[in-house]
């Protein structure tokens, strides 16, 4: 997927910074638990976007002696940290605040401020969500949305979309919690809204952690790339069999490839060297994300022969 995650993250960062300030102000003047949870949510999102930007910057560092394949996996590491922060800080504090409000209910004041802040936040959050959704829709290509999330190798883009989706849903929950509390005079609606917001954040964090875990461990290239590598390698006359094609994403735009080929016994060393060079050039041209290729000349394993 070709995308511009940095622009999406910066747009979300600007929006969440402003939203967090307004929500904390509203929570201070009204005493709303749901609004305080929303403020914490926006603050966590702001910190998360800073971490994602840092991860993107670190991922661009060139290869060196200690990291010969570059630092591309930094973005996977920081994306996983973001998921942990959403769960531990965002969800944990929101649920705690809701439970605290149930144990110590209080009457809200100046409720009109909450509605004004929620309306402003919805505008900012909606704009950020739309921008993230538009970029993700453009980047996913022919894949479906769920397929693009599962097969995408750059978690920074769909993480922002997840965060913005959770934030928008949280705003709606906060609104109804405050509204029901005002109509009924029951402060528990506001507290329950805070707990529900925390549960949404927890679910979002678990899903994000699940999606980034395999990338962090080491995920192979998508099947069509692996199949393309195999078909091209097999197309050479002196290649009798493609024993194995191993791929590994070292970052969103860096695939490491190892190919095991069984060359014809009559092949000359010069012909094998020439073929390996041609395979290397062609695959890097056909799939620009392939940056390093290692090709081994090995006999066809006995277990494959029938």
Backbone bond lengths (Angstrom), bond angles and torsions (degrees), N, CA, C in turn:
res aa  C-N    CA-C-N  psi(-1)  N-CA   C-N-CA  omega(-1)  CA-C   N-CA-C  phi
1 X - - - 1.451 - - 1.518 109.27 -
2 X 1.321 117.74 127.07 1.445 122.83 177.51 1.517 108.06 -95.22
3 X 1.322 117.82 121.74 1.454 119.69 -173.15 1.510 110.31 -145.56
4 X 1.330 116.13 175.66 1.458 122.39 176.49 1.519 107.98 -126.75
5 X 1.340 117.51 70.65 1.466 119.94 -175.11 1.507 113.79 -63.33
6 X 1.335 117.86 -30.67 1.462 120.17 -176.48 1.532 110.63 -62.60
7 X 1.329 117.30 -41.81 1.462 120.32 179.00 1.525 111.15 -64.04
8 X 1.325 115.94 -40.51 1.464 120.69 179.38 1.525 110.16 -63.63
9 X 1.334 116.80 -43.21 1.465 121.07 -178.49 1.528 110.66 -65.79
10 X 1.327 117.21 -42.75 1.469 120.69 -179.82 1.525 110.61 -63.58
11 X 1.335 116.54 -41.54 1.464 120.01 178.41 1.526 110.71 -62.08
12 X 1.336 116.09 -43.60 1.471 120.17 178.75 1.520 111.17 -67.06
13 X 1.320 117.68 -36.81 1.471 121.91 179.45 1.522 111.00 -63.02
14 X 1.315 116.60 -45.61 1.469 120.28 179.96 1.525 110.98 -62.54
15 X 1.332 115.71 -44.92 1.463 118.98 -179.65 1.513 112.82 -65.53
16 X 1.327 117.53 -45.11 1.464 120.70 -177.01 1.519 112.62 -68.21
17 X 1.325 117.98 -32.27 1.466 120.69 178.01 1.529 110.64 -62.39
18 X 1.320 115.94 -46.13 1.470 120.23 179.39 1.529 111.12 -67.82
19 X 1.324 115.39 -40.79 1.462 119.64 -178.68 1.526 110.98 -65.02
20 X 1.328 117.12 -41.40 1.464 120.87 -179.22 1.524 110.74 -60.27
21 X 1.323 117.48 -42.85 1.467 121.04 -179.60 1.528 111.32 -62.89
22 X 1.320 116.64 -44.48 1.469 119.83 -178.95 1.529 111.70 -68.37
23 X 1.342 116.59 -37.20 1.465 119.58 179.92 1.525 111.68 -68.25
24 X 1.325 117.92 -41.72 1.459 120.40 178.64 1.530 110.37 -63.77
25 X 1.321 116.08 -37.48 1.470 119.65 177.89 1.527 110.34 -64.18
26 X 1.335 116.07 -44.39 1.464 120.03 -179.79 1.525 110.96 -65.20
27 X 1.335 117.35 -41.68 1.465 121.02 179.68 1.521 111.07 -62.97
28 X 1.332 116.40 -37.10 1.474 121.14 179.98 1.524 111.59 -65.81
29 X 1.327 116.57 -42.05 1.471 120.59 -175.80 1.530 113.04 -81.99
30 X 1.333 117.85 -23.67 1.468 119.68 -174.95 1.526 113.48 -109.15
31 X 1.318 117.75 -23.16 1.464 120.66 -178.14 1.506 113.71 75.96
32 X 1.328 118.74 20.16 1.462 122.64 -178.31 1.526 111.44 -78.39
33 X 1.340 116.37 125.99 1.461 120.80 176.74 1.530 111.08 -67.73
34 X 1.334 116.32 -42.42 1.457 120.32 179.71 1.523 110.96 -61.81
35 X 1.340 116.59 -39.68 1.453 119.91 179.53 1.527 110.93 -69.25
36 X 1.334 117.26 -37.35 1.462 120.11 176.70 1.529 110.21 -64.95
37 X 1.330 117.44 -40.26 1.466 120.95 177.03 1.516 110.99 -62.47
38 X 1.321 115.32 -41.18 1.460 119.73 177.79 1.527 111.29 -64.86
39 X 1.333 116.70 -37.80 1.463 120.40 178.23 1.524 110.74 -64.65
40 X 1.334 115.78 -43.59 1.464 120.47 177.49 1.521 110.01 -62.90
41 X 1.334 115.77 -40.95 1.469 121.29 177.88 1.525 110.26 -57.52
42 X 1.322 117.38 -47.40 1.468 120.66 -179.14 1.522 111.52 -67.43
43 X 1.332 116.73 -35.54 1.465 120.30 177.91 1.526 110.52 -65.71
44 X 1.339 116.53 -42.92 1.466 120.66 177.29 1.522 110.32 -62.83
45 X 1.335 116.86 -42.73 1.464 120.23 178.48 1.526 111.09 -60.85
46 X 1.325 116.67 -40.02 1.467 120.73 178.83 1.527 110.15 -61.65
47 X 1.333 116.10 -46.86 1.459 119.80 177.64 1.517 112.07 -62.94
48 X 1.326 115.98 -37.87 1.461 120.02 179.75 1.527 111.60 -63.70
49 X 1.319 116.01 -41.08 1.466 118.80 179.65 1.528 111.64 -66.86
50 X 1.319 117.19 -33.97 1.466 120.00 174.54 1.530 110.45 -64.11
51 X 1.330 116.53 -40.85 1.467 120.29 178.21 1.534 111.46 -65.51
52 X 1.333 116.84 -39.36 1.465 120.04 178.68 1.524 111.02 -65.52
53 X 1.337 116.77 -40.37 1.464 119.93 176.59 1.526 110.82 -63.31
54 X 1.330 115.81 -39.96 1.460 120.05 176.98 1.531 110.36 -63.80
55 X 1.331 116.34 -41.68 1.456 120.44 178.24 1.525 112.06 -62.66
56 X 1.334 116.85 -41.81 1.466 120.64 178.01 1.523 110.78 -62.70
57 X 1.328 116.28 -40.37 1.471 120.43 179.43 1.522 110.68 -65.74
58 X 1.339 116.92 -44.68 1.459 120.86 179.70 1.531 111.39 -64.84
59 X 1.330 116.36 -35.85 1.464 120.61 -178.04 1.524 112.33 -65.54
60 X 1.331 117.36 -21.54 1.463 121.68 -179.04 1.524 112.84 -85.55
61 X 1.335 117.32 -5.93 1.462 119.12 179.76 1.526 110.55 -61.54
62 X 1.331 118.14 141.02 1.469 120.35 -178.48 1.523 111.98 -71.38
63 X 1.314 114.72 161.38 1.466 120.01 176.79 1.525 110.11 -64.52
64 X 1.315 115.66 149.26 1.461 120.76 177.19 1.527 108.81 -140.85
65 X 1.323 115.96 -173.54 1.461 119.84 -176.60 1.523 112.13 -62.97
66 X 1.337 116.51 -37.50 1.462 120.08 -178.68 1.527 112.01 -78.61
67 X 1.335 116.13 -32.84 1.464 121.46 179.69 1.532 108.85 -124.13
68 X 1.322 117.31 78.55 1.467 121.03 -173.46 1.528 114.59 -64.66
69 X 1.324 117.44 -20.00 1.464 120.16 178.63 1.527 111.76 -105.20
70 X 1.317 116.49 18.59 1.456 120.24 176.11 1.517 113.13 85.41
71 X 1.329 115.06 -170.87 1.466 122.24 -175.37 1.528 111.94 -117.56
72 X 1.327 116.12 24.01 1.463 119.74 -174.68 1.513 114.70 -57.46
73 X 1.334 117.05 -30.13 1.466 119.67 -177.57 1.526 112.95 -74.41
74 X 1.322 117.42 -4.91 1.466 120.03 176.81 1.533 110.83 -57.34
75 X 1.333 116.14 -38.32 1.465 118.91 -178.04 1.523 110.46 -66.17
76 X 1.341 117.72 -31.21 1.459 120.68 176.96 1.529 110.57 -69.78
77 X 1.327 115.45 -41.35 1.465 119.70 179.83 1.520 110.99 -63.08
78 X 1.330 117.79 -48.72 1.462 120.53 -177.27 1.526 111.40 -70.60
79 X 1.316 118.17 -28.74 1.462 120.34 174.45 1.526 110.45 -65.59
80 X 1.328 116.07 -38.68 1.461 119.95 177.86 1.535 110.55 -67.11
81 X 1.320 116.49 -39.43 1.467 120.96 176.53 1.523 110.36 -61.43
82 X 1.324 116.75 -40.27 1.464 121.02 177.93 1.523 110.43 -59.61
83 X 1.335 116.62 -44.15 1.471 120.27 178.98 1.530 110.73 -60.90
84 X 1.325 116.98 -40.54 1.464 120.76 179.26 1.530 110.67 -65.03
85 X 1.329 116.45 -41.30 1.465 120.17 -179.78 1.524 111.89 -65.53
86 X 1.328 116.36 -39.72 1.465 119.50 177.61 1.520 109.74 -59.98
87 X 1.337 115.50 -43.15 1.462 119.56 -178.35 1.529 111.67 -70.66
88 X 1.334 116.44 -50.94 1.461 120.77 -172.56 1.519 112.40 -73.35
89 X 1.324 117.05 -45.08 1.472 120.61 -175.39 1.525 111.28 -90.97
90 X 1.331 116.06 -58.02 1.463 119.13 -176.42 1.515 112.96 -61.64
91 X 1.345 116.40 -57.12 1.461 120.14 -177.75 1.522 111.22 -68.45
92 X 1.326 116.71 -44.33 1.464 120.20 -176.68 1.513 113.23 -61.55
93 X 1.329 116.88 -47.72 1.459 120.45 -178.35 1.522 111.41 -68.19
94 X 1.343 116.94 -38.93 1.471 119.95 -179.77 1.527 111.17 -63.75
95 X 1.324 116.63 -44.52 1.465 120.01 179.12 1.530 110.25 -66.05
96 X 1.330 116.21 -41.78 1.469 119.68 178.60 1.526 110.75 -61.25
97 X 1.311 117.14 -43.92 1.456 120.61 -178.68 1.529 110.50 -63.89
98 X 1.343 116.46 -39.19 1.456 119.65 177.69 1.520 112.16 -64.53
99 X 1.327 116.72 -44.23 1.471 120.26 178.46 1.524 111.46 -65.46
100 X 1.329 115.87 -37.58 1.475 119.99 177.75 1.529 110.70 -63.71
101 X 1.325 116.30 -38.25 1.465 119.89 -179.90 1.528 111.35 -70.85
102 X 1.336 116.40 -31.40 1.464 118.90 175.81 1.526 110.17 -66.93
103 X 1.326 115.85 -41.03 1.468 120.39 -179.97 1.520 112.14 -72.61
104 X 1.342 116.64 -30.49 1.465 121.39 -178.50 1.524 109.61 -131.88
105 X 1.336 118.14 71.29 1.470 120.85 -177.15 1.522 111.67 -65.25
106 X 1.312 115.28 145.41 1.470 120.69 178.02 1.516 108.94 -141.22
107 X 1.305 115.79 153.16 1.466 122.02 -179.44 1.528 109.40 -82.72
108 X 1.337 115.68 131.28 1.455 119.74 179.52 1.525 110.96 -76.52
109 X 1.330 114.59 151.64 1.458 121.30 178.17 1.524 109.13 -125.76
110 X 1.337 114.65 156.48 1.474 120.46 176.74 1.534 111.39 50.33
111 X 1.325 115.99 49.00 1.463 120.55 -173.91 1.530 111.84 -62.56
112 X 1.330 116.74 -27.61 1.461 119.47 -179.84 1.513 112.90 -56.89
113 X 1.345 115.97 -30.47 1.468 119.47 178.10 1.519 110.77 -62.63
114 X 1.344 115.55 -39.04 1.466 119.52 179.26 1.526 111.76 -59.80
115 X 1.319 116.08 -45.10 1.465 119.63 -178.86 1.535 111.37 -64.05
116 X 1.342 115.56 -38.93 1.463 119.23 179.07 1.527 110.88 -64.76
117 X 1.332 115.36 -45.14 1.463 119.72 -179.51 1.524 110.88 -65.64
118 X 1.333 117.03 -41.69 1.466 120.22 178.95 1.525 111.35 -62.04
119 X 1.323 116.32 -38.56 1.466 119.86 179.06 1.533 110.74 -65.46
120 X 1.345 115.55 -44.33 1.474 119.57 178.32 1.527 110.26 -63.61
121 X 1.343 115.22 -43.78 1.463 119.53 -179.55 1.525 111.48 -63.05
122 X 1.326 116.44 -37.96 1.460 119.82 -180.00 1.527 111.24 -63.40
123 X 1.336 116.42 -37.32 1.460 120.56 178.08 1.527 110.44 -64.56
124 X 1.344 116.01 -50.43 1.466 120.15 -179.90 1.526 111.43 -63.86
125 X 1.322 115.71 -46.06 1.461 121.11 -177.35 1.523 110.38 -65.88
126 X 1.341 116.15 -40.47 1.459 119.96 178.65 1.521 112.00 -63.79
127 X 1.334 115.97 -39.78 1.467 119.93 178.88 1.527 110.64 -65.37
128 X 1.347 116.30 -43.64 1.467 120.22 179.13 1.526 110.72 -64.55
129 X 1.353 116.41 -41.05 1.456 120.42 178.85 1.521 111.04 -63.16
130 X 1.331 116.83 -44.07 1.459 120.76 -179.11 1.530 111.06 -62.28
131 X 1.333 116.28 -41.75 1.466 120.04 -180.00 1.525 110.47 -65.10
132 X 1.351 116.78 -43.98 1.468 120.91 178.83 1.532 110.82 -64.61
133 X 1.331 116.50 -41.64 1.461 120.94 -179.92 1.530 110.69 -65.81
134 X 1.320 117.24 -40.44 1.466 121.04 179.45 1.526 110.94 -63.18
135 X 1.342 116.68 -44.86 1.456 120.51 179.76 1.527 111.13 -66.29
136 X 1.331 115.58 -39.70 1.464 118.97 179.60 1.526 110.41 -67.00
137 X 1.331 117.56 -40.83 1.464 121.67 178.66 1.525 110.69 -62.72
138 X 1.323 116.05 -37.81 1.459 120.44 178.71 1.523 110.74 -70.00
139 X 1.332 116.53 -37.54 1.464 121.02 -175.36 1.526 113.09 -76.91
140 X 1.337 117.08 -28.81 1.467 119.35 -172.80 1.525 113.15 -71.67
141 X 1.338 117.11 -18.53 1.456 119.73 178.47 1.512 112.39 63.84
142 X 1.328 116.83 -131.35 1.472 121.96 -175.42 1.529 112.78 -82.68
143 X 1.322 117.29 -8.78 1.460 120.12 -179.64 1.521 111.31 -71.57
144 X 1.334 116.30 153.86 1.449 120.97 169.85 1.526 109.10 -73.12
145 X 1.335 116.45 168.80 1.467 119.52 -175.18 1.523 112.02 -65.20
146 X 1.329 117.61 -47.33 1.458 119.92 179.58 1.523 110.94 -67.20
147 X 1.338 116.84 -37.15 1.458 120.66 178.08 1.521 110.65 -64.43
148 X 1.344 116.41 -39.25 1.467 120.64 -179.94 1.526 111.26 -65.45
149 X 1.331 116.33 -36.48 1.470 119.81 178.02 1.533 109.91 -67.45
150 X 1.337 116.34 -42.49 1.453 120.39 -178.28 1.516 113.49 -71.14
151 X 1.341 116.66 -33.70 1.460 120.18 -174.81 1.517 113.40 -102.18
152 X 1.333 117.26 -11.56 1.453 120.66 179.70 1.520 111.70 -65.67
153 X 1.319 116.67 145.13 1.460 121.68 -177.35 1.527 112.46 -108.53
154 X 1.323 117.69 2.75 1.460 121.14 176.44 1.520 108.21 -119.19
155 X 1.340 118.05 97.38 1.467 120.32 -174.77 1.518 114.26 -72.28
156 X 1.333 117.60 -16.77 1.468 119.47 -174.14 1.522 112.24 -62.62
157 X 1.338 117.35 -33.98 1.460 119.71 -177.39 1.520 111.80 -73.14
158 X 1.348 117.28 -49.30 1.463 117.39 -178.10 1.530 111.45 -74.97
159 X 1.331 118.70 -18.95 1.462 119.89 175.75 1.527 110.47 -66.42
160 X 1.329 116.46 -42.47 1.464 120.46 177.97 1.519 110.12 -64.05
161 X 1.330 116.86 -40.43 1.463 120.21 178.57 1.525 110.66 -63.57
162 X 1.327 117.62 -41.96 1.464 121.73 177.12 1.525 110.67 -61.76
163 X 1.335 115.60 -47.16 1.465 119.95 -178.89 1.527 111.19 -60.42
164 X 1.332 115.90 -45.41 1.465 120.02 -178.88 1.531 111.12 -66.45
165 X 1.331 116.88 -35.89 1.460 120.13 177.60 1.529 110.71 -65.44
166 X 1.337 116.03 -44.76 1.463 120.66 178.00 1.519 111.07 -63.92
167 X 1.341 116.22 -38.17 1.464 120.41 179.94 1.525 111.28 -65.84
168 X 1.326 116.46 -41.98 1.467 120.19 179.31 1.525 111.14 -64.36
169 X 1.333 115.96 -43.43 1.460 119.98 177.51 1.529 110.67 -64.55
170 X 1.331 117.18 -38.14 1.455 121.37 177.86 1.515 112.58 -62.60
171 X 1.325 116.94 -37.65 1.465 120.87 177.87 1.527 111.18 -62.92
172 X 1.333 115.66 -41.99 1.465 119.60 178.82 1.528 111.04 -63.86
173 X 1.324 116.46 -42.03 1.462 120.87 179.12 1.530 110.47 -64.77
174 X 1.332 116.29 -43.07 1.467 120.09 178.56 1.528 110.73 -61.04
175 X 1.336 115.88 -40.97 1.465 120.04 -179.75 1.530 111.12 -61.10
176 X 1.330 116.48 -49.03 1.458 119.08 -177.93 1.524 111.79 -69.72
177 X 1.327 117.01 -32.79 1.458 119.53 176.72 1.520 111.99 -64.13
178 X 1.328 115.73 -43.84 1.466 120.51 179.25 1.530 110.29 -68.94
179 X 1.345 115.99 -41.29 1.464 120.22 -178.92 1.523 111.61 -64.00
180 X 1.329 117.46 -47.40 1.461 120.59 179.66 1.531 110.94 -63.86
181 X 1.336 115.54 -37.41 1.461 118.48 177.01 1.518 111.96 -63.44
182 X 1.329 116.33 -38.37 1.469 120.41 179.51 1.526 111.31 -69.87
183 X 1.337 116.47 -41.64 1.465 120.26 -177.08 1.526 111.54 -68.39
184 X 1.323 115.63 -44.37 1.471 120.30 -174.57 1.527 113.31 -91.18
185 X 1.328 116.22 -18.48 1.455 119.14 -174.28 1.511 112.98 75.61
186 X 1.333 116.52 9.84 1.463 121.95 -178.83 1.535 109.43 -96.64
187 X 1.339 118.71 113.31 1.470 121.17 -176.50 1.524 113.28 -71.33
188 X 1.336 117.09 -11.94 1.456 119.09 -176.26 1.530 112.70 -71.07
189 X 1.324 117.20 -25.41 1.466 119.11 177.47 1.528 110.72 -59.55
190 X 1.320 115.84 -42.66 1.460 121.14 178.91 1.528 110.36 -63.23
191 X 1.330 116.67 -41.92 1.461 121.11 179.62 1.522 111.37 -66.21
192 X 1.352 116.42 -42.24 1.461 119.90 178.61 1.532 111.12 -64.21
193 X 1.332 116.41 -34.73 1.464 120.21 177.08 1.524 110.39 -62.55
194 X 1.331 116.01 -39.96 1.464 120.71 178.43 1.525 110.97 -62.40
195 X 1.331 116.34 -43.67 1.474 120.62 179.18 1.526 110.59 -64.36
196 X 1.326 116.79 -41.94 1.455 120.67 -179.54 1.528 111.01 -64.81
197 X 1.325 116.74 -39.51 1.469 120.59 175.98 1.525 109.95 -60.21
198 X 1.341 116.14 -42.95 1.459 120.20 177.54 1.520 112.73 -61.45
199 X 1.328 116.99 -39.30 1.466 120.90 179.04 1.524 110.89 -66.26
200 X 1.326 116.58 -38.31 1.467 120.46 177.82 1.527 110.07 -64.21
201 X 1.321 116.05 -43.13 1.456 120.15 178.03 1.529 110.78 -62.99
202 X 1.331 116.21 -40.55 1.458 119.91 178.67 1.510 112.03 -62.49
203 X 1.337 116.51 -44.61 1.459 120.55 177.87 1.517 112.06 -63.10
204 X 1.331 116.69 -41.46 1.458 121.33 177.71 1.521 110.70 -61.22
205 X 1.336 116.15 -43.92 1.464 120.78 -179.08 1.518 111.87 -63.23
206 X 1.328 116.86 -41.49 1.469 120.69 -179.74 1.527 110.49 -64.01
207 X 1.328 116.21 -42.44 1.466 119.76 178.69 1.527 111.01 -64.50
208 X 1.339 117.67 -44.14 1.461 121.07 179.04 1.526 111.11 -62.64
209 X 1.333 116.44 -41.83 1.465 120.03 179.34 1.527 110.27 -62.81
210 X 1.333 116.29 -40.35 1.463 120.66 179.60 1.530 111.43 -63.51
211 X 1.337 116.22 -41.88 1.459 120.60 -177.45 1.531 111.95 -70.39
212 X 1.333 118.18 -31.75 1.465 120.87 -177.59 1.526 112.74 -90.26
213 X 1.323 117.70 -17.47 1.469 121.02 -176.45 1.523 111.64 -59.08
214 X 1.333 117.17 -50.00 1.456 119.79 -176.51 1.527 111.64 -65.00
215 X 1.347 116.57 -34.32 1.465 119.75 177.25 1.518 110.53 -66.52
216 X 1.310 115.89 -39.13 1.463 120.54 -179.50 1.524 111.05 -67.86
217 X 1.334 116.59 -39.98 1.466 120.90 179.03 1.528 110.77 -67.89
218 X 1.321 116.22 -41.86 1.461 120.76 -179.03 1.506 111.27 134.17
219 X 1.330 117.07 94.32 1.462 122.59 -174.89 1.518 110.26 -101.93
220 X 1.320 115.72 144.71 1.463 120.57 179.01 1.522 110.88 -75.62
221 X 1.321 115.85 167.98 1.460 120.71 175.60 1.525 109.25 -67.92
222 X 1.314 116.66 163.86 1.458 120.84 179.15 1.537 110.35 -64.80
223 X 1.332 116.58 150.66 1.476 120.86 -173.25 1.530 114.95 -53.48
224 X 1.337 117.48 -36.51 1.462 118.44 -177.63 1.528 111.82 -67.08
225 X 1.335 117.17 -31.14 1.462 120.32 176.82 1.531 109.90 -71.19
226 X 1.335 116.38 -44.70 1.470 120.64 178.74 1.529 110.21 -60.40
227 X 1.329 116.40 -42.73 1.455 120.47 179.71 1.525 111.05 -66.32
228 X 1.335 117.31 -38.72 1.461 121.40 177.66 1.520 111.69 -63.21
229 X 1.330 116.63 -39.85 1.468 121.13 177.03 1.516 110.13 -62.52
230 X 1.312 115.86 -47.50 1.469 120.77 -177.96 1.531 111.37 -62.45
231 X 1.325 116.82 -45.01 1.466 120.16 -177.80 1.523 111.33 -64.47
232 X 1.336 116.16 -41.61 1.463 118.05 -178.99 1.520 110.94 -67.32
233 X 1.320 117.41 -44.44 1.465 119.97 -179.80 1.528 111.32 -61.35
234 X 1.325 116.16 -35.44 1.457 120.92 -178.23 1.530 112.21 -74.02
235 X 1.323 117.94 -16.42 1.464 121.56 -173.93 1.529 113.40 -74.97
236 X 1.320 118.70 -11.54 1.462 121.17 -178.63 1.532 110.16 -84.74
237 X 1.333 114.94 139.00 1.469 120.67 -173.64 1.525 112.02 -62.50
238 X 1.329 117.91 -35.41 1.464 119.12 -176.02 1.524 112.83 -83.31
239 X 1.342 117.00 -4.29 1.463 120.44 176.78 1.522 108.81 -91.52
240 X 1.317 116.13 109.80 1.461 119.74 -178.82 1.527 112.50 -81.91
241 X 1.318 116.70 -30.48 1.454 118.57 -179.18 1.526 110.29 -160.45
242 X 1.342 115.80 140.62 1.461 121.32 172.14 1.518 106.65 -92.51
243 X 1.316 116.43 106.27 1.464 119.79 -175.70 1.522 112.10 -70.90
244 X 1.335 116.06 -44.05 1.455 119.06 -172.56 1.522 110.04 -159.26
245 X 1.325 115.34 142.85 1.459 121.81 172.69 1.528 107.67 -126.67
246 X 1.309 116.10 112.10 1.461 121.48 179.77 1.524 109.00 -111.90
247 X 1.322 116.76 130.05 1.466 121.23 179.38 1.518 109.85 -128.62
248 X 1.319 115.09 152.81 1.461 120.62 179.69 1.511 109.49 -149.88
249 X 1.347 116.03 128.41 1.457 120.61 176.07 1.525 109.14 -79.69
250 X 1.326 116.17 114.59 1.456 121.40 174.83 1.532 110.97 -90.99
251 X 1.314 116.31 1.50 1.453 124.73 179.70 1.514 107.46 169.41
252 X 1.333 118.26 172.86 1.460 119.94 -178.76 1.524 113.93 -57.40
253 X 1.342 117.16 -32.27 1.465 121.62 -175.88 1.523 112.13 -119.26
254 X 1.324 116.96 30.83 1.467 120.29 -177.71 1.525 108.58 -145.47
255 X 1.346 115.07 109.70 1.457 120.58 175.62 1.523 108.89 -110.97
256 X 1.312 115.78 129.55 1.462 123.25 173.92 1.525 107.97 -97.19
257 X 1.335 117.34 130.64 1.466 121.73 -175.24 1.527 110.25 -123.36
258 X 1.315 116.18 135.02 1.460 122.19 172.60 1.530 107.87 -126.66
259 X 1.331 115.92 123.37 1.466 121.15 -176.59 1.529 109.00 -121.01
260 X 1.307 116.32 131.99 1.463 122.29 174.89 1.528 108.60 -107.31
261 X 1.337 116.39 119.55 1.459 121.29 -176.06 1.521 111.27 -121.23
262 X 1.327 115.20 141.39 1.460 121.67 173.29 1.528 107.28 -102.02
263 X 1.341 116.03 107.77 1.459 120.55 -179.77 1.536 109.55 -88.48
264 X 1.322 114.96 153.12 1.470 120.58 178.36 1.523 109.43 -57.99
265 X 1.332 116.40 139.81 1.465 120.98 -177.24 1.518 112.39 -60.12
266 X 1.329 116.53 -26.48 1.474 120.36 -178.12 1.530 112.63 -83.94
267 X 1.343 117.78 -1.93 1.462 121.05 -176.67 1.525 111.08 -67.59
268 X 1.322 115.37 137.47 1.456 121.18 175.51 1.523 109.90 -81.82
269 X 1.318 116.68 153.24 1.469 121.07 -179.24 1.520 111.16 -57.80
270 X 1.335 116.68 -39.95 1.462 120.38 179.88 1.522 112.14 -63.72
271 X 1.346 116.19 -39.32 1.463 120.36 178.92 1.534 110.46 -66.27
272 X 1.318 116.90 -39.52 1.470 120.41 179.01 1.524 110.33 -64.90
273 X 1.322 116.82 -43.92 1.463 120.43 178.84 1.521 111.06 -62.11
274 X 1.315 116.05 -42.89 1.468 120.77 179.93 1.530 111.16 -64.20
275 X 1.325 116.46 -41.67 1.466 120.68 179.52 1.527 110.94 -64.94
276 X 1.315 116.83 -44.08 1.465 120.64 179.06 1.536 110.28 -59.91
277 X 1.323 116.80 -41.99 1.473 120.51 179.81 1.521 110.79 -64.81
278 X 1.340 117.09 -40.18 1.460 121.17 -179.90 1.529 111.07 -67.34
279 X 1.337 116.42 -41.18 1.465 120.23 177.48 1.526 109.78 -60.86
280 X 1.315 116.11 -44.89 1.467 121.31 -179.93 1.524 111.11 -58.72
281 X 1.331 116.52 -49.78 1.470 120.82 -178.36 1.523 111.77 -63.14
282 X 1.328 116.33 -45.54 1.466 120.20 -175.75 1.526 111.70 -65.39
283 X 1.336 116.96 -46.30 1.465 119.71 -176.69 1.525 111.47 -65.42
284 X 1.321 117.98 -38.67 1.464 120.52 178.38 1.523 111.76 -67.31
285 X 1.332 115.70 -30.81 1.460 119.76 177.28 1.525 110.91 -76.50
286 X 1.337 116.63 -40.50 1.464 120.79 -178.36 1.527 111.51 -71.83
287 X 1.335 116.42 -38.32 1.462 121.68 -179.85 1.533 108.80 -125.00
288 X 1.327 117.84 90.99 1.475 120.97 -176.06 1.530 114.22 -57.75
289 X 1.338 117.54 -21.87 1.469 119.34 179.48 1.527 111.91 -73.26
290 X 1.337 117.21 -15.52 1.465 120.13 175.78 1.526 108.16 -79.51
291 X 1.312 116.40 115.40 1.458 120.46 -176.15 1.524 113.96 -111.96
292 X 1.318 117.62 -26.59 1.463 120.04 177.49 1.529 109.21 -134.05
293 X 1.351 115.52 134.35 1.459 121.24 -179.51 1.531 109.28 -131.24
294 X 1.314 114.93 130.45 1.460 120.96 174.46 1.530 107.75 -119.74
295 X 1.353 115.57 126.44 1.461 120.29 -177.73 1.526 109.04 -119.21
296 X 1.326 116.06 126.20 1.454 122.58 179.81 1.522 109.95 -109.03
297 X 1.318 115.28 137.61 1.469 120.65 174.46 1.523 107.66 -96.02
298 X 1.327 116.06 111.10 1.456 121.38 -176.24 1.523 110.13 -137.15
299 X 1.297 115.65 150.93 1.467 119.66 175.17 1.518 109.96 -68.07
300 X 1.307 114.28 153.12 1.466 118.99 177.79 1.528 109.41 -66.00
301 X 1.333 117.36 127.35 1.462 119.25 -178.18 1.515 111.13 -58.05
302 X 1.328 115.78 142.34 1.471 121.65 -177.41 1.504 112.24 -59.43
303 X 1.324 117.48 -32.94 1.456 120.39 -176.40 1.520 112.39 -69.82
304 X 1.362 117.06 -16.99 1.463 120.32 -179.99 1.533 110.86 -85.83
305 X 1.341 116.03 -24.44 1.465 120.93 -176.33 1.530 109.40 -75.78
306 X 1.331 115.98 130.40 1.471 120.93 179.75 1.526 109.65 -114.48
